């Protein structure tokens, strides 16, 4: 991990006049846990992040954004109920974003569980997920982390209007291609390092 989150956490703690021990007591964790957060060897999980924001008097979104920047490898997820499209799409995303950790999911709940454990930089979501809706999934993911960029993927351009109402970063028509993905990455609300050729 880089020191982005660690450095800012230390600064915020010192601005509040708290020692690592005092912050740990407020967080109900040991001083060693706070020390690991501040030396960059560990990141707090989503629940701890919310508690930490309260103790430091800052917006939780700020801490989540710093945590996303601190990941050596940004997390990108692709959710589609077709295994073939998922497999092909993951290959395209890996080509375009070699620095990212890219994961694919067929079930929306698996994507939600992942988002609770990792700050998702980009979620590429099929709009029709069997009986579930990618639109609903996007709302859930951005509730967990408002800094998550959402790009909808579908074979039906008619869904575009509904997709824009979710404040998505973009909309792609299947199949995914490297050129389309690269173009979409330029339009993200919350840019992140992808390790791609355009950076």
Secondary structure, DSSP 4 states (H G I P E B T S, - for coil): --SHHHHHHHHHHHHTT--HHHHHHHHTS-HHHHHHHHHTS----HHHHHHHHHHHTS-HHHHHHHHHHH-SS-EEEEE-S-HHHHHHHHHHHHHH-TTSEEEEESSHHHHHHHHHHS-EEEEEEESEETTEEHHHHHHHHHHH-TT-EEEEEES-GGGHHHHHTTT-SEEEESSP-HHHHHHHHTT-SS------TT-
